[in-house]
Amino acid sequence: MYDKNTGKDLATALVTAGLGAGIVTSFAVSQGQHPIIALAITGIAALFAVLCDRAGII
């Protein structure tokens, strides 16, 4: 019925996904997870979120 992604660019999607995943990552590190593993999980989660956004899934 309408295009909900008008005006949304790749950089905005990356920043939003990275911030969301970063919040969870900081909590995981505070609970004892290794920081490099936490950053890898953040990167994968942000990439997946951007791919879903570009595909129109979310």
C-alpha positions in Angstrom: 0.0 0.0 0.0 2.9 2.4 0.7 6.7 2.2 0.6 7.9 2.2 4.2 11.6 2.4 3.2 11.4 5.7 1.4 14.4 7.9 2.2 16.2 5.2 4.1 19.8 4.6 3.0 22.4 1.9 3.7 24.4 4.0 6.2 21.3 4.7 8.4 20.5 1.0 8.4 24.1 0.0 9.3 24.3 2.6 12.2 20.9 1.5 13.6 21.7 -2.2 13.4 25.1 -1.7 14.9 23.8 0.3 17.8 21.1 -2.2 18.6 23.6 -5.1 18.4 26.2 -3.1 20.3 23.9 -2.7 23.3 23.5 -6.5 23.6 27.2 -7.0 23.0 28.2 -4.6 25.9 25.9 -6.6 28.2 27.5 -9.9 27.1 31.0 -8.5 27.7 30.0 -7.3 31.1 28.8 -10.9 31.9 32.2 -12.3 30.9 32.1 -13.0 27.2 35.3 -12.5 25.3 35.3 -9.0 23.6 36.5 -10.3 20.2 33.7 -12.9 20.0 31.2 -10.3 21.1 32.3 -7.9 18.4 32.1 -10.7 15.8 28.6 -11.5 16.9 27.7 -7.8 16.7 29.1 -7.6 13.1 27.2 -10.6 12.0 23.9 -9.4 13.6 24.3 -5.9 12.0 25.0 -7.5 8.6 22.0 -9.8 8.9 19.8 -6.9 9.9 20.9 -4.8 7.0 20.4 -7.6 4.6 16.9 -8.2 5.9 16.2 -4.5 5.6 17.4 -4.4 2.0 15.3 -7.5 1.2 12.2 -5.9 2.6 11.7 -8.5 5.3 11.7 -6.1 8.2 
